[in-house]
Amino acid sequence: MHQELLLRQIRRKIGDKSLNDEIANILDISYDAAHRRTSLKAKFSFEEALELAKYFQISLDQFQASDHQMVVRKTSAVTQTEDLESFFRNNLMVFENLPLSSAMTIYYSAKDIPFFYTLSDTLLSRFKIYVWMNLLNAKQVFIPFREFSPPDFEGNTKKLRKIYEEQNVVELWNDMTAASVLQQIMYYYETGLLKRHEAGIILQELKVLIEYIEQKTESSPKFHLYENELMHLSNDIFFHHPQQSLFAIPTNMFGYLLINDEKTCKETQNYFEHQIKNSKSLNTSGNRDRKIFFNKIYVQIEKIYEKVNR
């Protein structure tokens, strides 16, 4: 029965709390009315079932989908700079709706440097927003970078980066993870939209960021970095928790399909674990392998810096 399945999911999420008390409080009904529903003597109304699913972040896919169909959520489209504020706010809501704890692990398949790291008040952060907006908005007029001034997102972005870095994080990188931002710097420099001194500052800030990630790989027990040489990385983000997981599939730089279907999340967990088995841990493989990996990125940065300063 669908009601029994829904109740089973709620029991998993509340642990030792009273099921009747929780449902009575959420639905604003009496304890006896809640008991009739939990004992299956009465059925939830459609509105009650939706309210419980929304409150406990339970996917309704399992009630109406087959193995080959599911219901997904989609983040709001970002087509102009002002839309970014809602994007960052929605990302914060994603974290706030997840059971953040020591049991949570975030897996990130880093085709590009994870955007959480470029949420700062640096020129690099402003440049990334400049690139994203030019790529996303077909009507965007290409203006010189020095004239681009995005709204102030600092409050939301600082909080978002802080929450991300407080979690147990597993990132998969390869030699091309830093390549896209370097190509973007070179492209806008060659078109004249990015000046030499601006490109130099951005490259220096990028190097500092990579040095920070290298240092974190050496010292942070909550951060695990793997070099994956076999697979094309995808910027997929998987939030895994025994009680509630979420799979975010990018549709563009600032758009995601959000899936919390239990079966799909389990398959995603298995897929990430399989990728990790075929990757090299840069935390445990020793200084030599870690230095080789990061030095490749530093060389990439230096080559672009030399081109810019010819």
HURA-V994950 format. One line per field, one symbol per residue. ss: DSSP state (A for helix, B for strand, O for the rest). A space follows every 50 residues. Layout:
ss=???
This chain:
ss=OAAAAAAAAAAAAAOOOOAAAAAAAAAOOOAAAAAAAAOOOOOOOAAAAA AAAAAOOOOOAAAAOOOOOOOOBBOOOOOOOOAAAAAAAAAAAAAAOOOO OOOOBBBBBOOOOOAAAAOOOOAAAAAAAAAAAAAAOOOOOOOOAAAOOO OOOAAAAAAAAAAAAAOBBBBBBOOOOOAAAAAAAAAAAAOOOOOAAAAA AAAAAAAAAAAAAAAAAAAOOOBBBBBOOOOOOOOOBBBBOOOOOBBBBB BBOOBBBBBOOAAAAAAAAAAAAAAAAOOBBOOOOOAAAAAAAAAAAAAA AAAAAAAAOO
